[in-house]
Amino acid sequence: MVYNHAPYLRQCLDGFIMQKTNFRFEAMVHDDASTDNSADIIREYAQKYPDIIKPVIEKENVYSKDIIRLRRITNEMCTGKYVAHCEGDDFWTDPYKLQKQVDYMEAHPGCSLCFSAARILCEKGIPDSDSLVFEQQKTRDWYGTEITKQWSVATASILHINDMHDYPYDPRFIYGDGPLLLFMLQKGYLHCIGEQMVTYRRNASSVSYQTRNIPRIITHYEAIKEVFGKKYHYADRKIVELYMKLFRMGGLGKESWKALFSILKKPRYTLLFLRFLPKAILRPKKNDSKRVQYKIK
């Protein structure tokens, strides 16, 4: 998936081109109507490497109009046995990444998704407090809900079986990786190769680091619980953390307070709220003169 990734795109595409495999593979490069020269770079690589780079250039931005349609488009483009992921600002660093993952999947049919450790590249102003979680992943299998206790899977490292016919498309999902992992856990176990085979870039344009997206992120985690079941308690924690983030910013409007009080009726939420409340009170609010109130729909 590419959108205005021109500064990073060549590095991303080079990661595909350098792969050494004993099987044929294609890189479906989907540009969602970028306003920079991303599409030109993709066409350049497609002309130079026509057997690998398969461009899909949108004339209108699909994400802003219909996120479910966008996800269907990207899933339906992939017709191979396995599907690997890499967004336009991330890149693969191991020329044998695909070969190693496919070799494991072929030898272990019970595995539905394989990922790896990842180097985290944080741009200026982006926190790197949890980078070691991604970078120091060990080789092991993952089952059930344990993968959700602390999110530690870089999207660029994922390769999974191509079995998406019953994927629960939901417009409330604003991240694709979380629902994908939970979906794949329903089809088998996950396996991590403890080698840094990709670089995952964190930048200010990410949905995660834009404060205005907090209400949408809360709705995303509420949808996770609804679609995949209440056993994924990590969603509770994330929801409370996000509400507390709004609280620290002075961004809880009337409707948000109502939503917060409604979930505090549940003991699990109440305990989490009381745990985070002292930190929220003691931590100074930033941009105090420019508070913005957010409504949770």
Summary of the structure (lengths in Angstrom):
residues: 297
radius of gyration: 20.0
end to end distance: 27.7
largest distance: 59.7
contacts: 866
relative contact order: 0.11
helix: 45%
strand: 17%
